[in-house]
Amino acid sequence: LMGTIPTDIGSLTQLTYLYLGSNSLTGAIPRELGYLTQLIFLDVGSNSLMGTIPTELGYLTQLTYLYLGSNSLTGAIPRELGYLTQLIFLDVGSNSLMGTIPTDIGSLTQLTYL
């Protein structure tokens, strides 16, 4: 796949599994992904995505797997990721993120991979 992730992907509100990893996607991660509140798996890693991690990903409270690694993401890890209390896997490595890991991540007691 090439191009950007369309913002109208946010209308797929019953989606539970979204795998867009290992493609040639560019642009930003659309904040509309936050509308997909039934998601349990989200992988947009190993692309060429840029910009910041949307705070709206904190709305995905059913999420157990979040892979954002191996992109060109910048900025800080949003503290809103601490709302993802079902999260088992979180990978934001191989980006250009700055700052510290938010203390809110400490509330992710199910997390086994960081």
Secondary structure as a PSIPRED ss2 file (coil, helix, strand):
# PSIPRED VFORMAT (PSIPRED V4.0)

   1 L C   1.000  0.000  0.000
   2 M E   0.000  0.000  1.000
   3 G E   0.000  0.000  1.000
   4 T E   0.000  0.000  1.000
   5 I C   1.000  0.000  0.000
   6 P C   1.000  0.000  0.000
   7 T H   0.000  1.000  0.000
   8 D H   0.000  1.000  0.000
   9 I H   0.000  1.000  0.000
  10 G H   0.000  1.000  0.000
  11 S H   0.000  1.000  0.000
  12 L C   1.000  0.000  0.000
  13 T C   1.000  0.000  0.000
  14 Q C   1.000  0.000  0.000
  15 L C   1.000  0.000  0.000
  16 T C   1.000  0.000  0.000
  17 Y E   0.000  0.000  1.000
  18 L E   0.000  0.000  1.000
  19 Y E   0.000  0.000  1.000
  20 L C   1.000  0.000  0.000
  21 G C   1.000  0.000  0.000
  22 S C   1.000  0.000  0.000
  23 N C   1.000  0.000  0.000
  24 S E   0.000  0.000  1.000
  25 L E   0.000  0.000  1.000
  26 T E   0.000  0.000  1.000
  27 G E   0.000  0.000  1.000
  28 A E   0.000  0.000  1.000
  29 I C   1.000  0.000  0.000
  30 P C   1.000  0.000  0.000
  31 R H   0.000  1.000  0.000
  32 E H   0.000  1.000  0.000
  33 L H   0.000  1.000  0.000
  34 G H   0.000  1.000  0.000
  35 Y H   0.000  1.000  0.000
  36 L C   1.000  0.000  0.000
  37 T C   1.000  0.000  0.000
  38 Q C   1.000  0.000  0.000
  39 L C   1.000  0.000  0.000
  40 I C   1.000  0.000  0.000
  41 F E   0.000  0.000  1.000
  42 L E   0.000  0.000  1.000
  43 D E   0.000  0.000  1.000
  44 V C   1.000  0.000  0.000
  45 G C   1.000  0.000  0.000
  46 S C   1.000  0.000  0.000
  47 N C   1.000  0.000  0.000
  48 S E   0.000  0.000  1.000
  49 L E   0.000  0.000  1.000
  50 M E   0.000  0.000  1.000
  51 G E   0.000  0.000  1.000
  52 T C   1.000  0.000  0.000
  53 I C   1.000  0.000  0.000
  54 P C   1.000  0.000  0.000
  55 T H   0.000  1.000  0.000
  56 E H   0.000  1.000  0.000
  57 L H   0.000  1.000  0.000
  58 G H   0.000  1.000  0.000
  59 Y H   0.000  1.000  0.000
  60 L C   1.000  0.000  0.000
  61 T C   1.000  0.000  0.000
  62 Q C   1.000  0.000  0.000
  63 L C   1.000  0.000  0.000
  64 T C   1.000  0.000  0.000
  65 Y E   0.000  0.000  1.000
  66 L E   0.000  0.000  1.000
  67 Y E   0.000  0.000  1.000
  68 L C   1.000  0.000  0.000
  69 G C   1.000  0.000  0.000
  70 S C   1.000  0.000  0.000
  71 N C   1.000  0.000  0.000
  72 S E   0.000  0.000  1.000
  73 L E   0.000  0.000  1.000
  74 T E   0.000  0.000  1.000
  75 G E   0.000  0.000  1.000
  76 A C   1.000  0.000  0.000
  77 I C   1.000  0.000  0.000
  78 P C   1.000  0.000  0.000
  79 R H   0.000  1.000  0.000
  80 E H   0.000  1.000  0.000
  81 L H   0.000  1.000  0.000
  82 G H   0.000  1.000  0.000
  83 Y H   0.000  1.000  0.000
  84 L C   1.000  0.000  0.000
  85 T C   1.000  0.000  0.000
  86 Q C   1.000  0.000  0.000
  87 L C   1.000  0.000  0.000
  88 I C   1.000  0.000  0.000
  89 F E   0.000  0.000  1.000
  90 L E   0.000  0.000  1.000
  91 D E   0.000  0.000  1.000
  92 V C   1.000  0.000  0.000
  93 G C   1.000  0.000  0.000
  94 S C   1.000  0.000  0.000
  95 N C   1.000  0.000  0.000
  96 S E   0.000  0.000  1.000
  97 L E   0.000  0.000  1.000
  98 M C   1.000  0.000  0.000
  99 G C   1.000  0.000  0.000
 100 T C   1.000  0.000  0.000
 101 I C   1.000  0.000  0.000
 102 P C   1.000  0.000  0.000
 103 T H   0.000  1.000  0.000
 104 D H   0.000  1.000  0.000
 105 I H   0.000  1.000  0.000
 106 G H   0.000  1.000  0.000
 107 S H   0.000  1.000  0.000
 108 L C   1.000  0.000  0.000
 109 T C   1.000  0.000  0.000
 110 Q C   1.000  0.000  0.000
 111 L C   1.000  0.000  0.000
 112 T C   1.000  0.000  0.000
 113 Y E   0.000  0.000  1.000
 114 L C   1.000  0.000  0.000
